[in-house]
Amino acid sequence: MAAAPGTAEAMTAGPRGKLTVAALVAVIGPGLLAGLSDDDPAGITTYSVLGAQFGYQLLWVLLLSTIALVLFHGLAARMGVITGQGLIGLVRQRYGVRIGGATLATLVVANIGTTCAEFAGIAAGSELFGIDRRVSVPAAAIIVSLLVLRGSFHRVEHVLLLLSTVFLAYIASGILAEPDWGAAARGLVVPSMPATGAALAIVTATVGTTLAPWGLSFIQSYAVDKKLRTDDLRLERVDVVTGAVLTGVIGFFVVVACAATLHENGLQITEAADASRALEPLAGSAAATLFAIGLIGAALLAASVLPLSTAYSVCEYAGAEGAVDDSFREARTFYVTFGAVTVAGAAAVLLPGVPLVTILVATQILNAVLLVPILIAMIGIARDRNLMGTFAVGRTGTAIYGLTTAVIAACVVALAVTTVVG
């Protein structure tokens, strides 16, 4: 039987932490899935608009966002491995029932709204291939539900990792668009920014969509569910960095695809499906088709992960059993929460007259409002030696996380203000 994370037995457990291919395969998953799930339809839309409006100029923002993703996803994974608890459970333990409950309530509402965005992405992507949303959305909801509710942990993980390979479509689409690689390289490493409200909005949206509260909650809970041990931390850092870097790479190719085509021709878009339609006459049907396939795959992956993240969080707060390998009888709260979030997200997209744009904007603001307190709470937990032991964050780490949080705070406040004003 595997040692529980955070115990003395786990601290001295076997040699799995050695850097070998087999050991890495055993550990990989939380960082890769949490990172790639951030490239959901909302993220792809943000990157598409960034490229269409500003070309290659703001690619440096994506680079900085990726660094922030590495830092905080790594911290969340470490907290999960050391304590054996998810993020909401730790917030409740350290800061009390009321703060934990308020954090959970806000996270659940935001997650349901974001799940609506994932199913809206499935609807928009499938309609590009002539499939009605009344067929594609229920089918997607059934597929993700059967995957999680009927599969074992390892089967679910393998399917989600396989699904994540669809993001290669964005890389191919970006290459087919024949971008100016020199301009892209300059935009990536030379910071510059127009002094406009539109530029401020897209910069803050890029930060906000790359580092999402639900992603932080998911990676920590998933590391616990995967039963990672402290001697896996070295390999888990590889997993986190890989997932974050791939997230940034995919965002990079989305931006350059739209910069090389839409921006060069003065075309503006409002969503990722618009980018796919506009790419066809400019970069060919192959690029447009690959972009649409990427959108559907991204939405399916995130539509699986978001309800899963929510179910983990609810169970952590309630002190209930909540693992993919548990039966319905053992983890009733876990499965009911997953099903409820999935049904709510899919139903909202199908109901006529539902103000999806309003829901998505409100959700974006909620995520922005929730992100900074969660980051501050994470730093407080990470510094707590009663919880983290010898793995507690020291002064240098606190300064790095604190500075990153301050920059993100400025961004999300700007995002909330520009969204409300706009």
C-alpha positions in Angstrom: 0.0 0.0 0.0 1.4 3.4 -1.0 2.5 5.8 1.8 0.2 8.8 2.4 1.7 12.1 1.2 3.3 14.1 3.9 4.0 11.2 6.2 7.4 10.1 7.5 7.0 6.9 5.5 6.5 8.9 2.3 9.5 11.2 3.1 11.8 8.2 2.8 9.9 6.2 0.2 11.7 4.3 -2.6 13.7 5.6 -5.6 10.9 6.8 -7.8 12.3 10.3 -7.6 15.3 9.3 -9.8 15.2 11.0 -13.2 14.4 8.1 -15.5 11.8 7.8 -18.3 9.8 5.2 -16.4 9.8 7.3 -13.2 8.7 10.4 -15.2 5.9 8.5 -16.9 4.7 7.4 -13.5 4.5 11.0 -12.2 3.5 13.0 -15.2 -0.1 14.2 -15.4 -1.1 17.0 -13.0 1.2 19.7 -14.4 0.6 18.7 -18.1 -3.2 18.6 -17.8 -3.5 21.7 -15.6 -1.3 23.7 -17.9 -2.9 22.6 -21.2 -6.4 23.0 -19.8 -5.6 26.7 -19.5 -5.6 26.8 -23.3 -9.4 26.5 -23.3 -11.7 28.4 -25.7 -11.5 31.5 -23.5 -7.7 31.3 -23.7 -7.6 30.6 -27.4 -10.0 33.5 -28.0 -7.8 35.8 -25.9 -4.6 34.7 -27.8 -6.4 35.0 -31.2 -7.6 38.6 -30.4 -4.1 39.5 -29.2 -2.6 38.4 -32.5 -5.3 39.9 -34.7 -5.2 43.3 -33.0 -1.6 43.8 -32.1 0.3 41.3 -34.3 3.6 40.1 -32.7 4.0 43.1 -30.4 2.6 41.7 -27.2 4.1 38.2 -27.3 6.3 39.1 -24.3 3.1 39.2 -22.1 2.6 35.5 -23.0 6.2 34.7 -21.9 5.7 36.4 -18.5 2.4 34.7 -18.0 4.0 31.3 -18.7 6.7 32.1 -16.0 3.9 32.9 -13.5 2.2 29.6 -14.4 5.4 27.7 -13.7 5.8 29.3 -10.3 2.3 28.9 -9.0 1.5 25.5 -10.5 4.7 24.3 -9.1 3.8 25.7 -5.7 0.3 24.2 -5.8 1.6 20.7 -6.8 4.2 20.8 -3.9 1.5 21.8 -1.4 -0.7 18.9 -2.5 2.2 16.4 -2.3 3.5 17.5 1.1 0.1 17.9 2.9 -2.0 15.3 1.1 -4.8 17.9 0.9 -6.3 20.0 -1.9 -6.2 23.8 -2.0 -9.7 24.5 -0.6 -9.2 22.0 2.2 -6.0 23.8 3.2 -7.7 27.2 3.0 -10.4 26.0 5.3 -7.9 24.5 7.7 -5.6 27.5 8.0 -8.0 30.4 7.5 -11.3 29.0 8.9 -14.6 27.7 7.9 -16.1 31.1 6.8 -13.2 32.2 4.5 -13.0 28.6 3.2 -16.7 28.6 2.5 -16.7 32.0 0.8 -13.7 30.9 -1.4 -15.5 27.7 -2.3 -18.7 29.4 -3.2 -17.0 32.0 -5.4 -14.9 29.2 -7.1 -18.0 27.1 -7.8 -20.0 29.9 -9.4 -17.0 30.9 -11.5 -16.3 27.3 -12.5 -19.9 26.8 -13.7 -19.7 30.0 -15.8 -16.3 28.9 -17.2 -17.8 25.4 -18.0 -20.4 27.2 -20.0 -17.6 28.7 -22.0 -16.1 25.3 -22.7 -19.4 23.9 -24.0 -19.9 27.1 -26.0 -16.5 26.4 -27.6 -17.6 22.9 -28.5 -20.7 24.3 -30.0 -18.9 27.0 -32.0 -16.2 24.5 -33.2 -18.6 21.8 -34.2 -20.7 24.3 -36.1 -17.7 25.1 -38.3 -18.0 21.5 -39.5 -21.8 21.8 -40.0 -22.7 19.9 -36.8 -25.6 21.5 -34.9 -24.9 22.4 -31.2 -28.1 20.5 -30.2 -26.1 17.4 -31.2 -22.5 18.3 -30.3 -23.1 19.7 -26.9 -25.2 16.9 -25.4 -22.8 14.4 -27.0 -19.8 16.1 -25.5 -21.4 16.2 -22.0 -22.2 12.5 -22.2 -18.6 11.7 -23.3 -16.9 13.6 -20.5 -19.3 12.3 -18.0 -18.8 8.6 -19.0 -15.1 9.2 -19.1 -14.9 10.4 -15.5 -17.8 8.6 -13.9 -17.1 5.2 -15.4 -13.3 5.1 -15.7 -10.5 4.3 -13.3 -8.1 7.1 -12.4 -5.4 5.9 -14.7 -7.8 5.4 -17.6 -9.2 8.9 -17.2 -5.7 10.3 -17.0 -4.5 8.4 -20.1 -7.6 9.6 -22.2 -7.1 13.2 -21.1 -3.4 13.1 -21.9 -4.2 11.6 -25.3 -6.8 14.3 -25.9 -4.2 17.0 -25.1 -2.2 15.9 -28.2 -4.9 17.8 -30.3 -3.1 21.0 -29.4 -0.5 20.0 -32.0 -3.1 21.3 -34.5 -2.4 24.8 -33.3 1.3 24.5 -33.9 0.7 23.2 -37.4 -1.8 26.0 -38.1 0.7 28.6 -37.0 3.4 27.2 -39.3 1.0 27.0 -42.2 0.2 30.7 -41.7 3.9 31.5 -42.6 4.5 34.1 -39.9 7.4 36.5 -39.8 9.6 34.6 -37.3 12.0 37.5 -36.8 9.2 39.8 -35.7 7.8 37.0 -33.5 11.1 36.6 -31.8 11.4 40.4 -31.2 7.8 40.5 -29.8 8.7 37.7 -27.4 11.7 39.2 -25.8 11.4 43.0 -26.4 8.6 44.5 -24.2 6.6 47.2 -25.8 2.9 48.2 -25.5 0.6 50.8 -27.1 -0.8 53.3 -24.6 -4.4 52.3 -25.3 -7.3 50.9 -23.3 -7.6 48.0 -25.8 -3.9 47.0 -25.2 -4.3 47.2 -21.4 -7.4 45.0 -21.7 -5.8 42.3 -23.8 -2.6 42.2 -21.7 -4.6 41.7 -18.4 -6.9 39.2 -20.1 -3.8 37.2 -21.2 -2.5 37.1 -17.7 -5.9 36.2 -16.3 -6.7 33.4 -18.8 -3.3 31.8 -18.4 -3.3 31.6 -14.6 -6.8 30.6 -13.6 -8.0 29.8 -10.0 -9.6 26.5 -11.1 -6.3 25.4 -12.6 -4.5 26.0 -9.3 -7.2 24.0 -7.5 -7.1 21.2 -10.0 -3.4 20.6 -10.1 -3.1 20.4 -6.3 -6.1 18.1 -5.9 -5.0 16.0 -8.8 -1.5 15.5 -7.3 -3.2 14.2 -4.2 -5.5 11.9 -6.1 -2.5 10.6 -8.1 -0.9 9.7 -4.7 2.4 11.4 -5.5 5.0 11.3 -2.8 7.6 13.7 -1.6 10.4 11.8 -3.5 8.4 12.5 -6.7 8.7 16.3 -6.3 11.8 16.6 -8.5 10.0 14.8 -11.3 6.7 16.7 -10.7 8.6 19.9 -11.3 9.5 18.5 -14.7 5.8 17.8 -15.3 4.8 21.3 -14.2 7.4 23.0 -16.3 6.5 20.9 -19.3 2.8 21.6 -19.0 3.4 25.4 -18.5 5.9 25.7 -21.4 3.6 23.7 -23.7 0.8 26.0 -22.8 2.9 29.0 -23.7 4.1 27.4 -26.9 0.5 26.7 -28.0 -0.5 30.2 -27.2 2.5 31.5 -29.1 1.5 29.6 -32.3 -2.1 30.8 -31.9 -0.9 34.4 -31.7 1.5 34.1 -34.7 -1.2 32.4 -36.8 -3.5 35.3 -36.3 -0.8 38.0 -36.5 0.4 36.7 -39.8 -3.0 36.6 -41.4 -5.7 38.6 -39.6 -3.5 41.5 -38.4 -1.7 41.8 -41.7 -5.0 42.1 -43.5 -6.6 44.4 -40.9 -9.3 41.9 -39.8 -10.8 42.0 -36.3 -12.4 39.1 -34.5 -14.3 38.6 -31.2 -14.0 34.8 -30.7 -11.8 31.8 -31.6 -14.4 30.5 -34.1 -14.1 33.8 -36.0 -10.3 33.2 -36.3 -10.9 29.8 -37.8 -13.3 31.2 -40.4 -11.0 34.1 -41.3 -7.9 31.9 -41.7 -9.3 29.9 -44.6 -9.0 32.5 -47.4 -5.7 33.8 -45.9 -3.8 30.7 -44.9 -5.7 27.9 -46.6 -8.3 25.4 -45.6 -5.7 23.2 -43.8 -4.8 25.9 -41.4 -8.5 26.8 -40.8 -9.5 23.2 -40.3 -6.6 22.5 -37.8 -7.5 25.7 -35.9 -11.1 24.5 -35.6 -10.0 21.0 -34.5 -7.8 22.5 -31.9 -10.7 24.6 -30.6 -13.0 21.5 -30.2 -10.2 19.5 -28.5 -9.3 22.3 -26.1 -12.9 22.7 -25.2 -13.4 18.9 -24.6 -10.3 18.8 -22.3 -11.3 21.8 -20.3 -14.9 20.5 -20.1 -13.6 17.4 -18.4 -11.1 19.1 -16.1 -13.4 22.0 -14.8 -16.1 19.8 -13.3 -13.4 17.5 -11.9 -11.7 20.5 -10.3 -15.0 21.7 -8.8 -15.9 18.2 -7.5 -12.5 18.0 -5.8 -12.9 21.4 -4.1 -16.4 20.7 -2.8 -15.3 17.4 -1.3 -12.3 18.9 0.3 -14.3 21.6 2.0 -17.0 19.1 3.1 -14.5 16.6 4.3 -16.0 14.0 2.0 -14.4 11.2 0.0 -13.5 12.4 -3.5 -11.3 10.5 -5.9 -11.8 9.2 -9.4 -11.2 5.6 -8.3 -13.9 5.8 -5.6 -17.3 4.2 -6.3 -20.5 6.3 -6.4 -21.4 4.9 -3.0 -18.1 5.9 -1.5 -18.0 9.4 -3.1 -21.5 10.4 -3.7 -20.8 14.2 -3.2 -17.9 14.0 -5.7 -19.9 12.4 -8.5 -23.1 14.5 -7.9 -21.0 17.7 -8.1 -19.2 16.6 -11.3 -22.6 15.8 -12.9 -24.3 19.0 -11.7 -21.5 21.3 -13.1 -21.4 19.4 -16.4 -25.2 19.5 -16.9 -25.4 23.2 -15.9 -22.7 24.2 -18.3 -24.1 22.2 -21.2 -27.7 23.2 -20.6 -26.8 26.9 -20.5 -25.4 26.7 -24.0 -28.6 25.0 -25.3 -31.2 27.2 -23.6 -32.6 29.9 -26.0 -32.1 33.5 -24.9 -29.5 32.7 -22.2 -27.1 35.7 -22.1 -23.9 33.7 -22.7 -21.8 36.8 -23.2 -22.9 38.3 -19.9 -22.2 35.0 -18.1 -18.7 34.8 -19.6 -17.9 38.4 -18.7 -19.2 38.0 -15.2 -17.2 34.8 -14.8 -14.0 36.5 -16.0 -14.5 39.2 -13.4 -15.1 36.5 -10.7 -12.0 34.7 -11.7 -10.0 37.9 -11.5 -11.4 38.8 -8.1 -10.7 35.3 -6.8 -7.2 34.9 -8.2 -5.3 37.3 -6.0 -6.7 36.2 -2.6 -6.0 32.6 -3.6 -2.4 33.4 -4.5 -2.0 35.3 -1.2 -3.5 32.4 0.7 -1.2 29.9 -1.1 1.8 31.9 -0.1 0.6 32.0 3.6 0.1 28.2 3.5 3.4 27.6 1.8 5.2 29.5 4.6 3.5 27.6 7.4 5.9 25.1 8.8 3.1 23.3 10.7 1.7 22.3 7.4 4.7 22.2 5.1 7.5 21.1 7.5 10.9 21.4 6.0 9.4 22.1 2.6 8.0 25.5 3.8 8.9 28.5 1.6 11.6 30.7 2.9 12.3 34.5 2.5 13.6 34.3 -1.1 10.7 32.2 -2.3 8.2 34.5 -0.5 9.8 37.5 -2.2 9.5 35.9 -5.6 5.9 34.7 -5.1 5.0 38.0 -3.6 6.4 40.1 -6.4 4.7 37.9 -9.0 1.4 38.2 -7.1 1.7 42.0 -6.9 2.2 42.2 -10.7 -0.8 39.8 -11.3 -2.9 41.9 -8.8 -2.2 45.0 -10.9 -3.2 43.1 -14.0 -6.4 41.6 -12.7 -7.6 44.8 -11.1 -7.0 46.5 -14.5 -8.9 43.6 -16.2 -11.9 44.0 -13.9 -12.0 47.8 -14.3 -11.6 47.7 -18.1 -14.3 44.9 -18.4 -16.8 46.9 -16.3 -16.1 50.2 -18.0 -16.2 48.5 -21.4 
